[in-house]
């Protein structure tokens, strides 16, 4: 599942963020947040997710 949102940080202009849930092989979900202009592989690498063990739930 992918959810888009705007988030305001103190002293920083509004940033567009995306929340992505990855479904693990054991059916648990891993939730990560990244900038909307990042691609999914960058978000996976940054959050140290083993991409071989998860599937993206859209």
Residue pairs with C-beta under 8 A, 6 or more apart in sequence:
1 20
1 21
1 57
1 58
2 18
2 19
2 20
2 21
2 58
3 18
3 19
4 16
4 17
4 18
4 19
4 36
5 16
5 17
5 18
5 19
6 14
6 15
6 16
6 17
7 14
7 15
7 17
8 14
8 15
9 15
15 35
16 35
16 36
16 37
17 33
17 34
17 35
17 36
18 33
18 34
18 35
18 36
18 38
18 43
19 31
19 32
19 33
20 31
20 32
20 33
20 34
20 40
20 43
20 56
21 29
21 30
21 31
21 57
22 29
22 30
22 32
22 44
22 49
22 54
22 55
22 56
22 57
23 29
23 54
23 55
23 56
23 57
24 30
24 53
24 54
25 53
25 54
29 57
30 47
30 49
30 54
32 43
32 44
32 47
32 49
34 42
34 43
34 46
34 47
38 46
40 56
41 51
44 51
